[in-house]
Amino acid sequence: MPTIEERDLRRIWHPCAQMKDYEELPPMVIDHAKGPWLCDVHGKSYLDIVSSWWANLLGHSNEKINARIKAQLDRLEHVIFANFSHRGAIELAERLAALVPEGLTKFHFNDNGSSAVEAALKMSFQYCQQTGRTKKIRFMCLSESYHGETIGALSVGSMDLFAEMYQPMMMENIHVEAPDCYRCPFDKQRGD
Protein backbone atom coordinates (compact mmCIF):
# COMPACT_ATOMS: atom_id res chain seq x y z
CA MET A 1 0.00 0.00 0.00
CA PRO A 2 1.44 3.43 -0.94
CA THR A 3 2.30 5.96 1.77
CA ILE A 4 0.35 9.21 2.05
CA GLU A 5 3.40 11.01 0.58
CA GLU A 6 3.45 8.65 -2.42
CA ARG A 7 -0.27 9.19 -2.94
CA ASP A 8 0.36 12.95 -2.90
CA LEU A 9 3.11 12.74 -5.49
CA ARG A 10 0.93 10.67 -7.83
CA ARG A 11 -1.75 13.35 -8.04
CA ILE A 12 -0.53 16.76 -6.84
CA TRP A 13 1.67 19.26 -8.65
CA HIS A 14 3.25 21.53 -6.02
CA PRO A 15 3.78 25.21 -6.94
CA CYS A 16 7.16 26.87 -6.52
CA ALA A 17 8.86 23.51 -6.12
CA GLN A 18 11.18 21.40 -8.20
CA MET A 19 9.32 18.11 -8.54
CA LYS A 20 12.67 16.32 -9.00
CA ASP A 21 13.52 17.24 -5.39
CA TYR A 22 10.65 15.05 -4.21
CA GLU A 23 12.56 11.95 -5.31
CA GLU A 24 14.67 12.39 -2.16
CA LEU A 25 12.61 14.81 -0.06
CA PRO A 26 8.95 13.80 0.05
CA PRO A 27 6.32 16.46 0.80
CA MET A 28 5.44 17.02 4.44
CA VAL A 29 1.79 16.01 4.77
CA ILE A 30 0.20 18.20 7.44
CA ASP A 31 -2.49 16.64 9.62
CA HIS A 32 -3.45 19.61 11.79
CA ALA A 33 -2.22 22.99 13.01
CA LYS A 34 -2.56 25.29 16.01
CA GLY A 35 -1.23 28.81 16.35
CA PRO A 36 2.11 29.00 14.50
CA TRP A 37 2.63 25.21 14.51
CA LEU A 38 2.00 22.70 11.73
CA CYS A 39 1.86 19.01 12.72
CA ASP A 40 2.44 16.30 10.14
CA VAL A 41 0.90 12.85 9.83
CA HIS A 42 3.94 11.39 11.63
CA GLY A 43 3.55 13.61 14.71
CA LYS A 44 6.42 15.98 13.87
CA SER A 45 5.84 19.72 14.43
CA TYR A 46 7.05 22.59 12.25
CA LEU A 47 7.06 26.30 13.01
CA ASP A 48 5.14 27.94 10.14
CA ILE A 49 7.52 30.90 9.83
CA VAL A 50 5.96 32.11 6.55
CA SER A 51 2.35 31.90 7.81
CA SER A 52 1.54 29.51 4.97
CA TRP A 53 2.73 32.04 2.38
CA TRP A 54 1.72 35.08 4.44
CA ALA A 55 -1.98 34.19 4.28
CA ASN A 56 -2.40 33.01 7.85
CA LEU A 57 -1.06 35.90 9.88
CA LEU A 58 -3.22 35.24 12.95
CA GLY A 59 -2.23 31.59 13.36
CA HIS A 60 -3.87 28.29 12.57
CA SER A 61 -7.11 27.14 14.22
CA ASN A 62 -7.77 30.54 15.74
CA GLU A 63 -10.96 29.88 17.72
CA LYS A 64 -12.44 33.38 17.34
CA ILE A 65 -11.81 33.51 13.57
CA ASN A 66 -13.05 29.95 13.06
CA ALA A 67 -16.28 30.68 14.95
CA ARG A 68 -16.94 33.72 12.73
CA ILE A 69 -16.18 31.71 9.56
CA LYS A 70 -18.53 28.91 10.66
CA ALA A 71 -21.30 31.40 11.42
CA GLN A 72 -20.84 33.00 7.99
CA LEU A 73 -20.91 29.57 6.29
CA ASP A 74 -24.24 28.80 7.93
CA ARG A 75 -25.62 32.05 6.48
CA LEU A 76 -23.87 32.34 3.08
CA GLU A 77 -20.66 30.83 1.77
CA HIS A 78 -20.31 32.85 -1.45
CA VAL A 79 -22.11 35.13 -3.86
CA ILE A 80 -20.77 36.68 -7.04
CA PHE A 81 -20.28 40.46 -6.84
CA ALA A 82 -21.58 41.06 -10.38
CA ASN A 83 -24.96 42.66 -9.51
CA PHE A 84 -25.03 40.94 -6.10
CA SER A 85 -23.61 41.81 -2.69
CA HIS A 86 -23.93 40.75 0.91
CA ARG A 87 -24.03 42.32 4.35
CA GLY A 88 -20.57 41.05 5.42
CA ALA A 89 -18.79 42.70 2.48
CA ILE A 90 -20.72 45.94 2.90
CA GLU A 91 -19.94 46.14 6.62
CA LEU A 92 -16.26 45.32 6.02
CA ALA A 93 -16.02 48.04 3.36
CA GLU A 94 -17.58 50.55 5.74
CA ARG A 95 -15.13 49.62 8.50
CA LEU A 96 -12.17 49.85 6.11
CA ALA A 97 -13.34 53.25 4.82
CA ALA A 98 -13.04 54.62 8.34
CA LEU A 99 -9.38 53.50 8.51
CA VAL A 100 -7.89 54.54 5.16
CA PRO A 101 -6.93 58.03 3.95
CA GLU A 102 -9.74 60.34 2.87
CA GLY A 103 -10.74 59.87 -0.75
CA LEU A 104 -10.28 56.11 -0.80
CA THR A 105 -13.92 55.17 -0.88
CA LYS A 106 -14.25 51.97 -2.93
CA PHE A 107 -12.97 48.48 -2.18
CA HIS A 108 -12.38 45.49 -4.41
CA PHE A 109 -12.30 42.09 -2.70
CA ASN A 110 -10.26 39.13 -3.95
CA ASP A 111 -9.78 35.63 -2.63
CA ASN A 112 -5.97 35.53 -2.96
CA GLY A 113 -2.92 37.73 -3.38
CA SER A 114 -2.28 37.00 -7.05
CA SER A 115 -5.85 37.97 -7.94
CA ALA A 116 -5.51 41.17 -5.90
CA VAL A 117 -2.33 42.07 -7.81
CA GLU A 118 -4.03 41.29 -11.15
CA ALA A 119 -7.00 43.48 -10.23
CA ALA A 120 -4.72 46.34 -9.17
CA LEU A 121 -2.79 46.13 -12.45
CA LYS A 122 -5.99 46.17 -14.47
CA MET A 123 -7.47 49.07 -12.48
CA SER A 124 -4.27 51.11 -12.86
CA PHE A 125 -4.13 50.43 -16.59
CA GLN A 126 -7.82 51.23 -17.10
CA TYR A 127 -7.52 54.45 -15.10
CA CYS A 128 -4.64 55.65 -17.30
CA GLN A 129 -6.51 54.69 -20.48
CA GLN A 130 -9.70 56.46 -19.41
CA THR A 131 -7.91 59.63 -18.29
CA GLY A 132 -5.99 60.12 -21.55
CA ARG A 133 -2.65 58.69 -20.37
CA THR A 134 -2.71 56.05 -23.09
CA LYS A 135 1.09 55.79 -23.34
CA LYS A 136 1.32 54.50 -19.76
CA ILE A 137 1.32 50.77 -20.45
CA ARG A 138 4.20 49.51 -18.29
CA PHE A 139 4.73 49.05 -14.57
CA MET A 140 7.82 49.67 -12.45
CA CYS A 141 8.98 46.71 -10.37
CA LEU A 142 11.52 46.38 -7.59
CA SER A 143 14.28 43.78 -7.76
CA GLU A 144 13.76 40.58 -5.76
CA SER A 145 10.02 41.28 -5.51
CA TYR A 146 7.40 38.55 -5.57
CA HIS A 147 3.69 39.16 -6.04
CA GLY A 148 2.18 35.81 -6.98
CA GLU A 149 1.88 33.03 -9.53
CA THR A 150 -0.37 34.48 -12.24
CA ILE A 151 1.27 35.87 -15.39
CA GLY A 152 0.53 39.49 -14.43
CA ALA A 153 1.80 39.01 -10.87
CA LEU A 154 4.95 37.28 -12.16
CA SER A 155 5.43 40.14 -14.64
CA VAL A 156 5.63 42.74 -11.88
CA GLY A 157 7.92 40.59 -9.78
CA SER A 158 11.63 40.12 -10.22
CA MET A 159 12.26 36.63 -8.94
CA ASP A 160 13.69 34.88 -12.00
CA LEU A 161 13.61 31.54 -10.19
CA PHE A 162 9.81 31.51 -10.54
CA ALA A 163 9.36 33.54 -13.72
CA GLU A 164 12.15 32.75 -16.17
CA MET A 165 10.30 29.99 -18.04
CA TYR A 166 7.27 32.23 -18.61
CA GLN A 167 9.24 35.25 -19.88
CA PRO A 168 7.82 35.09 -23.45
CA MET A 169 4.28 35.45 -22.05
CA MET A 170 4.99 38.21 -19.55
CA MET A 171 4.45 41.96 -19.80
CA GLU A 172 7.50 44.10 -20.47
CA ASN A 173 8.00 46.21 -17.35
CA ILE A 174 10.65 48.49 -15.89
CA HIS A 175 12.75 46.70 -13.27
CA VAL A 176 14.72 48.83 -10.81
CA GLU A 177 17.03 47.99 -7.93
CA ALA A 178 15.18 47.87 -4.62
CA PRO A 179 16.60 49.89 -1.73
CA ASP A 180 18.59 47.52 0.48
CA CYS A 181 20.18 49.24 3.45
CA TYR A 182 21.70 46.00 4.74
CA ARG A 183 23.71 45.07 1.63
CA CYS A 184 23.54 48.23 -0.44
CA PRO A 185 24.68 47.53 -4.01
CA PHE A 186 25.69 51.22 -4.30
CA ASP A 187 28.01 51.15 -1.23
CA LYS A 188 25.82 53.63 0.62
CA GLN A 189 25.00 53.64 4.31
CA ARG A 190 21.55 53.92 5.86
CA GLY A 191 22.02 57.63 6.62
CA ASP A 192 22.82 58.64 3.03
C-alpha positions in Angstrom: 0.0 0.0 0.0 1.4 3.4 -0.9 2.3 6.0 1.8 0.4 9.2 2.0 3.4 11.0 0.6 3.5 8.6 -2.4 -0.3 9.2 -2.9 0.4 13.0 -2.9 3.1 12.7 -5.5 0.9 10.7 -7.8 -1.7 13.4 -8.0 -0.5 16.8 -6.8 1.7 19.3 -8.7 3.2 21.5 -6.0 3.8 25.2 -6.9 7.2 26.9 -6.5 8.9 23.5 -6.1 11.2 21.4 -8.2 9.3 18.1 -8.5 12.7 16.3 -9.0 13.5 17.2 -5.4 10.6 15.1 -4.2 12.6 11.9 -5.3 14.7 12.4 -2.2 12.6 14.8 -0.1 9.0 13.8 0.1 6.3 16.5 0.8 5.4 17.0 4.4 1.8 16.0 4.8 0.2 18.2 7.4 -2.5 16.6 9.6 -3.5 19.6 11.8 -2.2 23.0 13.0 -2.6 25.3 16.0 -1.2 28.8 16.3 2.1 29.0 14.5 2.6 25.2 14.5 2.0 22.7 11.7 1.9 19.0 12.7 2.4 16.3 10.1 0.9 12.8 9.8 3.9 11.4 11.6 3.5 13.6 14.7 6.4 16.0 13.9 5.8 19.7 14.4 7.1 22.6 12.2 7.1 26.3 13.0 5.1 27.9 10.1 7.5 30.9 9.8 6.0 32.1 6.6 2.4 31.9 7.8 1.5 29.5 5.0 2.7 32.0 2.4 1.7 35.1 4.4 -2.0 34.2 4.3 -2.4 33.0 7.8 -1.1 35.9 9.9 -3.2 35.2 12.9 -2.2 31.6 13.4 -3.9 28.3 12.6 -7.1 27.1 14.2 -7.8 30.5 15.7 -11.0 29.9 17.7 -12.4 33.4 17.3 -11.8 33.5 13.6 -13.0 30.0 13.1 -16.3 30.7 15.0 -16.9 33.7 12.7 -16.2 31.7 9.6 -18.5 28.9 10.7 -21.3 31.4 11.4 -20.8 33.0 8.0 -20.9 29.6 6.3 -24.2 28.8 7.9 -25.6 32.0 6.5 -23.9 32.3 3.1 -20.7 30.8 1.8 -20.3 32.8 -1.5 -22.1 35.1 -3.9 -20.8 36.7 -7.0 -20.3 40.5 -6.8 -21.6 41.1 -10.4 -25.0 42.7 -9.5 -25.0 40.9 -6.1 -23.6 41.8 -2.7 -23.9 40.7 0.9 -24.0 42.3 4.3 -20.6 41.1 5.4 -18.8 42.7 2.5 -20.7 45.9 2.9 -19.9 46.1 6.6 -16.3 45.3 6.0 -16.0 48.0 3.4 -17.6 50.5 5.7 -15.1 49.6 8.5 -12.2 49.9 6.1 -13.3 53.2 4.8 -13.0 54.6 8.3 -9.4 53.5 8.5 -7.9 54.5 5.2 -6.9 58.0 4.0 -9.7 60.3 2.9 -10.7 59.9 -0.8 -10.3 56.1 -0.8 -13.9 55.2 -0.9 -14.2 52.0 -2.9 -13.0 48.5 -2.2 -12.4 45.5 -4.4 -12.3 42.1 -2.7 -10.3 39.1 -4.0 -9.8 35.6 -2.6 -6.0 35.5 -3.0 -2.9 37.7 -3.4 -2.3 37.0 -7.1 -5.8 38.0 -7.9 -5.5 41.2 -5.9 -2.3 42.1 -7.8 -4.0 41.3 -11.2 -7.0 43.5 -10.2 -4.7 46.3 -9.2 -2.8 46.1 -12.4 -6.0 46.2 -14.5 -7.5 49.1 -12.5 -4.3 51.1 -12.9 -4.1 50.4 -16.6 -7.8 51.2 -17.1 -7.5 54.5 -15.1 -4.6 55.6 -17.3 -6.5 54.7 -20.5 -9.7 56.5 -19.4 -7.9 59.6 -18.3 -6.0 60.1 -21.5 -2.7 58.7 -20.4 -2.7 56.1 -23.1 1.1 55.8 -23.3 1.3 54.5 -19.8 1.3 50.8 -20.5 4.2 49.5 -18.3 4.7 49.1 -14.6 7.8 49.7 -12.5 9.0 46.7 -10.4 11.5 46.4 -7.6 14.3 43.8 -7.8 13.8 40.6 -5.8 10.0 41.3 -5.5 7.4 38.6 -5.6 3.7 39.2 -6.0 2.2 35.8 -7.0 1.9 33.0 -9.5 -0.4 34.5 -12.2 1.3 35.9 -15.4 0.5 39.5 -14.4 1.8 39.0 -10.9 4.9 37.3 -12.2 5.4 40.1 -14.6 5.6 42.7 -11.9 7.9 40.6 -9.8 11.6 40.1 -10.2 12.3 36.6 -8.9 13.7 34.9 -12.0 13.6 31.5 -10.2 9.8 31.5 -10.5 9.4 33.5 -13.7 12.2 32.7 -16.2 10.3 30.0 -18.0 7.3 32.2 -18.6 9.2 35.2 -19.9 7.8 35.1 -23.5 4.3 35.4 -22.0 5.0 38.2 -19.6 4.5 42.0 -19.8 7.5 44.1 -20.5 8.0 46.2 -17.4 10.6 48.5 -15.9 12.7 46.7 -13.3 14.7 48.8 -10.8 17.0 48.0 -7.9 15.2 47.9 -4.6 16.6 49.9 -1.7 18.6 47.5 0.5 20.2 49.2 3.5 21.7 46.0 4.7 23.7 45.1 1.6 23.5 48.2 -0.4 24.7 47.5 -4.0 25.7 51.2 -4.3 28.0 51.1 -1.2 25.8 53.6 0.6 25.0 53.6 4.3 21.6 53.9 5.9 22.0 57.6 6.6 22.8 58.6 3.0 
